[in-house]
């Protein structure tokens, strides 16, 4: 990570810790941030409908990967169960809205809470298990949760799932994609603010200490069991909120919507973007979505150029590109896209000096 001095443009100094710890260090950075927010607000007007749907899907995924950032990037605990916790959030939102009649603004946070409880339960082995073994434990959580969702037909609808209606607020009908986009945008911004500030709080520093050396952290008096469970709970809360947004966006939930492989791809997004940084979450998710959109155009073109090629190869082109991207990232840039971005920022911020 770049030093505080390298984060500042030439000629600017900070003399208090409060200013040095700020997310936006200069007025120019505030201006860029506000301009970016304004651009996002006008996206429903500027973008065609299919790109707006892709952007909405990207933001829903960002919320889930932010939760993965907390458990993997900050606390150093490997998890492959985030898609299952998204399913818990999605089904909870569907049940609360259709059967309990709760409004959207109540169902979504409660879905995060229920998913958080599920994550805490399956995080119990984290005190004794590490690395590969913990990953297998969370993998088991996925199969157990999906089994319950399929077999508990009276509550979840089994294989048929549950249909969900889009929320409405007075005269505003969020059944329209461009209106629902603003709900997702607001939720993503709120969860990003939460995730960014976790690493700047005492709890975030505890997570980082556990990630770097859990034995040293325990010697310093840190309760490993409590904080590891807390990391699972917070991470699962993000996944539950993401799953609830997905349920309302797709207007239904069923077991097919939560494949295990997506948990692996979300971990790949974190690796490519940069483990341990919120900006890396955004880089990774957007990068994967761009590869998916590119493959949608390249697939038919490849099939037309090489008719002998099986159609299944072209249909799986996005997954092939994702896998290659993860391999190349691990070999050539294991610190992710965000590390390259930090280097670029350091170069232009110290200009005209060489370093």
C-alpha positions in Angstrom: 0.0 0.0 0.0 1.2 3.5 -0.8 2.6 5.6 2.0 0.5 8.6 3.2 2.9 11.0 1.6 2.6 9.2 -1.8 -1.2 9.5 -1.5 -1.0 13.3 -1.6 -0.3 15.6 -4.6 3.0 17.4 -4.5 3.1 20.4 -2.3 0.2 19.4 0.0 0.8 18.3 3.6 -1.5 17.2 6.4 -0.7 18.1 10.0 -3.4 16.1 11.9 -4.2 12.4 12.0 -7.8 13.2 11.2 -6.9 14.7 7.9 -4.4 12.0 7.1 -7.0 9.3 7.7 -9.7 10.9 5.6 -11.0 8.9 2.6 -10.8 12.0 0.4 -7.7 13.9 1.0 -8.1 17.0 -1.2 -10.9 19.1 -2.6 -10.2 17.7 -6.1 -10.8 14.2 -4.9 -14.1 15.3 -3.4 -15.0 16.9 -6.7 -14.2 13.7 -8.6 -16.3 11.7 -6.1 -19.3 14.0 -6.3 -19.1 14.0 -10.1 -19.0 10.2 -10.2 -22.1 10.1 -8.0 -23.9 12.6 -10.2 -23.0 10.4 -13.2 -24.4 7.3 -11.5 -27.6 9.2 -10.7 -28.1 10.0 -14.4 -27.3 6.5 -15.6 -31.0 5.5 -16.2 -31.1 8.4 -18.7 -27.7 7.8 -20.3 -27.7 4.1 -20.6 -29.7 1.7 -22.8 -31.9 -0.7 -20.8 -29.7 -3.8 -21.2 -26.6 -2.0 -19.9 -28.6 -0.6 -17.0 -29.6 -4.1 -16.1 -26.0 -5.1 -16.2 -25.0 -2.2 -14.0 -27.7 -3.1 -11.5 -26.5 -6.7 -11.4 -22.9 -5.4 -10.9 -24.0 -3.4 -7.9 -25.8 -6.3 -6.3 -22.7 -8.4 -6.7 -20.6 -5.7 -5.3 -22.5 -5.8 -2.0 -21.9 -9.6 -1.7 -18.2 -9.3 -2.6 -17.8 -6.5 0.0 -18.9 -9.1 2.6 -16.3 -11.5 1.2 -13.7 -8.7 1.4 -14.4 -8.5 5.2 -14.1 -12.2 5.9 -11.2 -12.9 3.5 -9.5 -9.6 2.8 -9.5 -8.2 6.4 -9.8 -11.2 8.6 -8.0 -13.8 6.5 -10.7 -16.5 6.7 -11.4 -18.4 3.5 -15.2 -18.8 2.7 -17.0 -20.5 -0.1 -20.4 -20.2 1.4 -21.3 -16.7 0.4 -23.8 -17.7 -2.3 -25.6 -19.9 0.2 -25.9 -16.9 2.6 -27.2 -14.9 -0.3 -29.8 -17.6 -0.7 -30.8 -17.3 2.9 -31.2 -13.5 2.5 -33.1 -13.9 -0.7 -35.6 -16.5 0.7 -36.0 -14.5 3.9 -36.9 -11.4 2.0 -39.3 -13.3 -0.2 -41.0 -15.0 2.8 -41.2 -11.7 4.8 -42.6 -9.7 2.0 -45.1 -12.3 0.5 -46.3 -14.1 3.6 -45.6 -11.7 6.5 -46.5 -8.7 4.5 -43.5 -6.7 5.7 -42.4 -3.7 3.5 -39.2 -3.7 1.5 -37.3 -1.4 3.9 -37.9 -3.8 6.7 -37.5 -7.1 4.8 -34.1 -6.3 3.4 -32.3 -5.5 6.8 -34.0 -8.5 8.4 -32.8 -10.7 5.6 -29.3 -9.5 6.4 -29.8 -10.3 10.1 -31.1 -13.9 9.3 -28.2 -14.5 7.0 -25.8 -13.1 9.6 -27.1 -15.7 12.1 -26.6 -18.5 9.6 -23.1 -17.3 8.9 -22.3 -17.2 12.6 -23.6 -20.7 13.0 -21.4 -22.1 10.2 -18.5 -19.9 11.4 -18.2 -21.9 14.6 -15.5 -24.3 13.2 -13.3 -21.2 12.3 -11.6 -21.4 15.8 -10.2 -24.9 15.0 -10.0 -24.8 11.2 -7.8 -22.7 9.0 -7.1 -22.3 5.3 -8.2 -25.2 3.1 -10.0 -27.0 5.9 -12.1 -23.9 6.7 -12.9 -23.5 3.0 -14.2 -27.1 3.0 -16.3 -26.3 6.1 -18.0 -23.3 4.4 -18.4 -25.5 1.3 -20.4 -27.9 3.5 -22.5 -25.0 4.6 -23.6 -24.4 1.0 -24.8 -27.9 0.5 -26.6 -28.0 3.9 -28.4 -24.7 3.3 -29.4 -25.6 -0.2 -30.7 -29.0 1.0 -32.9 -27.3 3.5 -34.2 -24.8 1.0 -35.2 -27.6 -1.4 -36.7 -29.9 1.1 -38.6 -27.5 3.3 -41.3 -27.2 0.7 -43.9 -25.7 3.0 -41.8 -22.6 3.7 -39.6 -22.2 0.6 -41.7 -23.7 -2.1 -39.1 -26.4 -2.9 -37.9 -26.5 -6.5 -40.7 -24.1 -7.5 -39.4 -21.3 -5.3 -41.3 -18.1 -4.4 -42.5 -15.3 -6.6 -41.7 -11.8 -5.2 -43.3 -8.5 -6.2 -41.2 -5.4 -6.7 -41.6 -2.8 -3.9 -43.7 0.4 -4.3 -43.4 3.7 -2.5 -46.5 5.9 -2.9 -46.7 6.9 -6.5 -43.2 5.5 -7.3 -43.5 2.1 -8.9 -40.2 0.2 -8.6 -41.4 -2.4 -11.0 -39.6 -0.4 -13.6 -35.9 -1.2 -13.9 -34.8 2.4 -14.0 -36.6 3.1 -10.7 -35.4 -0.1 -8.9 -31.8 0.9 -10.0 -31.9 3.8 -7.5 -32.8 1.4 -4.6 -29.8 -0.8 -5.5 -27.6 2.3 -5.9 -28.5 3.7 -2.5 -28.0 0.3 -0.8 -24.7 -0.3 -2.5 -23.4 3.2 -1.5 -24.6 2.6 2.1 -22.9 -0.8 2.3 -19.7 0.5 0.7 -19.6 3.3 3.3 -20.0 0.6 6.0 -17.3 -1.7 4.6 -14.8 1.2 4.0 -15.1 2.3 7.6 -14.8 -1.1 9.2 -11.1 -1.2 8.3 -10.6 2.3 9.8 -12.2 1.3 13.1 -10.7 -0.7 16.0 -12.6 -3.8 14.9 -11.0 -3.6 11.5 -7.5 -3.4 13.0 -8.3 -6.5 15.1 -9.4 -8.3 11.9 -6.1 -7.3 10.2 -4.1 -8.5 13.2 -5.9 -11.9 13.1 -5.2 -12.1 9.3 -1.5 -11.3 9.6 -0.8 -13.6 12.6 -3.6 -15.0 14.7 -1.2 -16.5 17.2 0.4 -13.1 17.9 -3.1 -11.6 18.0 -4.2 -14.1 20.7 -1.0 -13.4 22.7 -1.9 -9.7 22.6 -5.3 -10.5 24.3 -7.5 -10.6 21.2 -10.4 -13.1 21.6 -10.0 -15.0 18.4 -13.3 -17.0 18.7 -15.4 -13.8 19.2 -13.8 -11.8 16.4 -13.8 -14.6 13.9 -17.4 -15.2 14.5 -18.0 -11.5 14.2 -16.3 -11.4 10.9 -18.5 -14.3 9.6 -21.6 -12.5 10.9 -20.8 -9.2 9.2 -19.8 -10.9 6.0 -23.0 -12.9 5.9 -25.0 -9.7 6.6 -23.7 -8.2 3.4 -24.5 -11.4 1.5 -28.0 -11.5 3.0 -28.7 -7.9 1.9 -27.3 -8.7 -1.6 -29.5 -11.8 -1.8 -32.6 -9.8 -0.8 -31.9 -7.2 -3.5 -31.4 -10.0 -6.0 -34.8 -11.6 -5.0 -36.7 -8.3 -5.5 -34.8 -7.6 -8.7 -35.5 -10.9 -10.3 -39.0 -11.1 -8.7 -38.6 -14.7 -7.7 -36.2 -17.0 -5.7 -35.5 -20.7 -6.4 -32.7 -23.1 -5.7 -31.2 -22.7 -9.2 -30.4 -19.1 -8.7 -27.6 -19.7 -6.2 -25.0 -22.0 -7.8 -21.9 -23.0 -5.9 -19.6 -22.0 -8.8 -20.7 -18.3 -8.3 -19.0 -18.4 -4.9 -15.8 -19.4 -6.5 -16.1 -16.6 -9.1 -16.8 -14.1 -6.4 -13.6 -15.1 -4.7 -11.9 -14.7 -8.1 -13.3 -11.2 -8.3 -11.7 -10.4 -5.0 -8.3 -11.8 -6.2 -8.3 -9.9 -9.5 -9.4 -6.7 -7.9 -7.0 -6.8 -5.0 -7.5 -8.6 -1.7 -7.8 -6.3 1.3 -9.2 -3.2 -0.4 -12.7 -1.9 -1.0 -11.6 -0.4 -4.3 -10.4 -3.8 -5.3 -13.9 -5.2 -4.9 -15.2 -2.7 -7.4 -12.3 -3.3 -9.9 -12.8 -7.1 -9.7 -16.6 -7.1 -10.1 -16.6 -4.6 -13.0 -13.7 -6.5 -14.7 -15.6 -9.8 -14.6 -18.8 -8.1 -15.9 -16.8 -6.5 -18.8 -15.4 -10.0 -19.7 -18.9 -11.4 -19.6 -20.2 -8.6 -21.9 -17.2 -9.1 -24.2 -17.8 -12.8 -24.5 -21.4 -12.2 -25.4 -20.2 -10.5 -28.5 -17.2 -12.7 -29.2 -19.0 -16.0 -28.8 -21.3 -15.8 -31.9 -18.4 -14.3 -33.9 -16.1 -17.2 -33.0 -18.8 -19.7 -33.9 -19.4 -18.0 -37.3 -15.6 -18.0 -38.1 -15.1 -21.6 -37.0 -18.3 -23.6 -37.6 -16.6 -26.8 -36.6 -16.1 -25.4 -33.1 -18.7 -26.8 -30.7 -21.4 -24.3 -29.7 -20.8 -25.1 -26.0 -17.3 -23.6 -26.2 -18.6 -20.3 -27.4 -21.4 -20.4 -24.8 -18.8 -21.0 -22.0 -16.5 -18.3 -23.3 -17.1 -16.0 -20.3 -16.1 -18.7 -17.8 -13.0 -19.6 -19.9 -12.0 -15.9 -19.9 -12.7 -15.6 -16.1 -10.5 -18.7 -15.4 -7.7 -17.3 -17.6 -7.9 -13.9 -15.9 -7.6 -15.4 -12.4 -4.5 -17.5 -13.5 -2.8 -14.5 -15.1 -3.6 -12.3 -12.1 -2.1 -14.8 -9.6 1.0 -15.2 -11.8 1.7 -11.6 -12.9 -0.2 -9.4 -10.5 -1.1 -11.2 -7.3 -1.9 -7.9 -5.5 -4.6 -7.2 -8.0 -5.8 -4.3 -10.2 -6.0 -2.0 -7.2 -2.2 -2.3 -6.6 -1.6 -1.1 -10.2 -4.1 1.7 -9.7 -2.2 2.8 -6.5 1.0 2.9 -8.5 -0.5 5.0 -11.2 -2.0 7.5 -8.7 1.4 7.8 -7.0 3.1 8.6 -10.3 0.8 11.5 -11.2 0.5 12.8 -7.7 4.2 13.3 -7.2 4.7 14.9 -10.6 6.9 16.7 -11.5 9.3 14.9 -9.1 10.6 11.4 -9.9 9.5 9.9 -6.6 
